[in-house]
């Protein structure tokens, strides 16, 4: 349970720091993420305090995973020229 949650947090951070997100929204998400991670006791704390933001973390993690995938795909894809 620890590793998937940590992966979601890291990918959500990539999703928040993406250049496609507006600056005002980025700070709002960062503040919410830090607040709920601290309130819930981090990765090993009570999940009931973390539950309200799990859908938002999941959406941001999917966005972050897409960004990481696109960067890796462009880096390792052979040139078609």
DATA-V571259 format. One record per run of one state. SS is the DSSP state (H for helix, E for strand, C for the rest). FROM is the first residue (numbers start at 1). TO is the last residue. If there is no record, write none. Layout:
# DATA-V571259
ss | from | to
SS | FROM | TO
SS | FROM | TO
This chain:
# DATA-V571259
ss | from | to
C | 1 | 1
H | 2 | 16
C | 17 | 22
H | 23 | 39
C | 40 | 46
H | 47 | 76
C | 77 | 81
